[in-house]
Amino acid sequence: MMMIFGIPAPLLFGQLLLGLINGAFYAMLSLGLAVIFGMLNIINFAHGALFMMGAFVAWILLDQLGIGYFPALILAPLIVGVFGVILERTIISRLYKLDHLYGLLLTFGLSLVIEGLFRNAYGSSGLPYRIPSVLQGATDLGFMFMPNYRGWVVLSALVVCISTWLIIEKTSLGATLRAATENAPLVQAFGVNVPRVITLTYGAGIALAAFAGVLAAPIYSVNPNMGTNFINTVFAVVVIGGMGSILGSIITGFGLGVIEGLTKVFYPQASATVVFLVMIIILLARPRGLFGKAA
Amino acid sequence: MTLSRRSVLTASALALTVPGMPRLARAQSATIKIGVLNDQSGPYTNTGGATSVICAKQALLEFGASNKDLNVEIISADHQNKPDLAVSIVRQWFDRDNVDMLLDVPTSSVALAVQSVVREKNKVYLNSGAASSALTGEQCSPNFIHWTYDTFMLAKSTGGAMVKAGGDSWFFLTADYAFGKQLQADTTALVKAAGGSVAGSVQYPFPGTSDFSSFLVQAQSSKAKVIGLCNAGGDTVNSIKQIAEFGINKTMKVAALLMFVTDVHALGLDVAAGLNLTESFYWDLNERTRAFTNRVKDKTPKNWPNMVHAGCYSATLHYLKAVHDMGAAEAKKDGVVTVNRMKAMPVDDDCFGKTKIREDGRNLTPAYLFEVKKPSESKGPWDYFKQVAHTPGDEAYRPLADGHCSFVKA
């Protein structure tokens, strides 16, 4: 058997693939964060809680209304996105003129409240959510046994990430968005309703988190703490990729997933820390992050 | 309202003459205070949490009904699985709030951290939630009773059954803290003593790990026959879910070394069916356990009691009996004396039946090995387990001499 650094090659390839799968979640979550930060200048700490809400809404749809996984993949992001719009209109929009820190504190508080409410209603052990029957089973790739569902996660994450990037960078809608962040009064003078654009952007960022939440529901137990496990890493991803950089967050998300996956083979105890180690090194060498623009 | 000097004088004069007043003052000074400390917001909320507090209060309700002269108060706090936070809460409870008995305290790292504080303040510490067998071994204390279960008993019951069924090579998936390491050590000793071997292990960061797939693939490539899960609560739920997803359970046997009925509820029977696990209490064991569960289940309808919750009930009940026996004032004075009184008295309650508390503080509860039912076998809510084996209390735990507890005379 071929060995790489004393690890059998098939095991290493397997870990690379698994790293990509986790990276898919990091990429989707950090993408939403980057969009929100880039457009609204809000450091959205509630992202983890809204990711969790996405998973819970999918569970509730199935449990209460019998609505299955695929409709939930559309419905849950819509529902949570609307919730995000309401949050933005009623609470968050009041903070745009203040320092970043206020937005951070507010959204952090919101996430504690949201998680607390779900914990109170559903406990913390988690709720079962089954993998849809079409995606059950696994494929033998030769070097590892690949669950079909995980393959689906990577594919759909890639599709979502790339289309988001395309919409923002290549369409006229995206151009309006970017222009509105650069110079809101000027864009408003052209007849664009800038506050509405911003609200919808926040809603879309939240919908991305909820989409990731639905994708995560069959893999992890649906529980109120599921977002907190991700959110710290995801923030590190955004910082490493460069605050507000869309492409940066996608590439860094997948990349860090792989680095974390490899750490799990060589020194598992450090797997939760390695992301932050990378963050420190990047910040020392490139304070703007890998893809950040000069301020 | 303003107070005149005369009314104050009249009031104090009255206080001296009213015969009820001094008695009231005495009763107040001898209020027994119980502090339930556990995880109320993190991964172990359902295995302990509010249901532990409800069960402790149930014991008080039942005991207080026939012993109205005892004044008892139960308070609780969330330790968030942080040893430093727990130590400061416990110090505050002892120094400021006059707490006499500390109850539950899951998460072995936390349980071990508060052990020395309780000993220093000479209070009573009845642990139901934590698993580490070090609590009655090298880290033992005369102020301490380990009530419900421990890592040795889990290793012997679940691990022993696995080895007996031919699982002689193991790979461990271990939460990287006191509990996981102790459970792995205790199970390793047992597997090796039975002639088995350990093919490898992975220690993952706790808390904060939710994806176990990398570790599971490593486990599979080790070619071991059994994957031993040395974790608990949400981590166990997630790892079992992912074991099924990756088809690991087709080539390896899964030993969930610590799993509660609440975890099975979270997993769902379609994923959990066939797993073996050990608890010292299950609601549907016998008439008495069913009677107990019927009394409390309406107060915690979404989270029926598991062994940790039952332990909180049983420990509180026995503590109150001892306190009543020796007098509240006497019990407040000296934690070691109270614990010794508890050890001398036979324990008997609806949850565990008759048990005995050993010299080193080990309550010898029986160990039941269960198999999780298939969805088709489950007849009603929370009907999850079939009993496979039963180990009586005096055989279930580590022999006294092997624990090397400092205050136990050899």
Boltz contact constraints between the chains, C-beta under 6 A:
constraints:
  - contact:
      token1: [A, 11]
      token2: [B, 221]
      max_distance: 6.0
  - contact:
      token1: [A, 14]
      token2: [B, 217]
      max_distance: 6.0
  - contact:
      token1: [A, 15]
      token2: [B, 214]
      max_distance: 6.0
  - contact:
      token1: [A, 18]
      token2: [B, 213]
      max_distance: 6.0
  - contact:
      token1: [A, 18]
      token2: [B, 214]
      max_distance: 6.0
  - contact:
      token1: [A, 22]
      token2: [B, 211]
      max_distance: 6.0
  - contact:
      token1: [A, 123]
      token2: [B, 46]
      max_distance: 6.0
  - contact:
      token1: [A, 123]
      token2: [B, 302]
      max_distance: 6.0
  - contact:
      token1: [A, 123]
      token2: [B, 303]
      max_distance: 6.0
  - contact:
      token1: [A, 124]
      token2: [B, 45]
      max_distance: 6.0
  - contact:
      token1: [A, 124]
      token2: [B, 46]
      max_distance: 6.0
  - contact:
      token1: [A, 125]
      token2: [B, 46]
      max_distance: 6.0
  - contact:
      token1: [A, 125]
      token2: [B, 262]
      max_distance: 6.0
  - contact:
      token1: [A, 125]
      token2: [B, 266]
      max_distance: 6.0
  - contact:
      token1: [A, 126]
      token2: [B, 234]
      max_distance: 6.0
  - contact:
      token1: [A, 126]
      token2: [B, 237]
      max_distance: 6.0
  - contact:
      token1: [A, 126]
      token2: [B, 266]
      max_distance: 6.0
  - contact:
      token1: [A, 128]
      token2: [B, 267]
      max_distance: 6.0
  - contact:
      token1: [A, 128]
      token2: [B, 268]
      max_distance: 6.0
  - contact:
      token1: [A, 138]
      token2: [B, 247]
      max_distance: 6.0
  - contact:
      token1: [A, 145]
      token2: [B, 246]
      max_distance: 6.0
  - contact:
      token1: [A, 145]
      token2: [B, 247]
      max_distance: 6.0
  - contact:
      token1: [A, 147]
      token2: [B, 245]
      max_distance: 6.0
  - contact:
      token1: [A, 147]
      token2: [B, 246]
      max_distance: 6.0
  - contact:
      token1: [A, 220]
      token2: [B, 210]
      max_distance: 6.0
  - contact:
      token1: [A, 220]
      token2: [B, 238]
      max_distance: 6.0
  - contact:
      token1: [A, 221]
      token2: [B, 237]
      max_distance: 6.0
  - contact:
      token1: [A, 221]
      token2: [B, 238]
      max_distance: 6.0
  - contact:
      token1: [A, 221]
      token2: [B, 266]
      max_distance: 6.0
  - contact:
      token1: [A, 229]
      token2: [B, 208]
      max_distance: 6.0
  - contact:
      token1: [A, 229]
      token2: [B, 210]
      max_distance: 6.0
  - contact:
      token1: [A, 261]
      token2: [B, 214]
      max_distance: 6.0
  - contact:
      token1: [A, 264]
      token2: [B, 214]
      max_distance: 6.0
  - contact:
      token1: [A, 268]
      token2: [B, 202]
      max_distance: 6.0
  - contact:
      token1: [A, 268]
      token2: [B, 203]
      max_distance: 6.0
  - contact:
      token1: [A, 268]
      token2: [B, 204]
      max_distance: 6.0
  - contact:
      token1: [A, 269]
      token2: [B, 176]
      max_distance: 6.0
  - contact:
      token1: [A, 269]
      token2: [B, 203]
      max_distance: 6.0
  - contact:
      token1: [A, 272]
      token2: [B, 205]
      max_distance: 6.0
  - contact:
      token1: [A, 272]
      token2: [B, 208]
      max_distance: 6.0
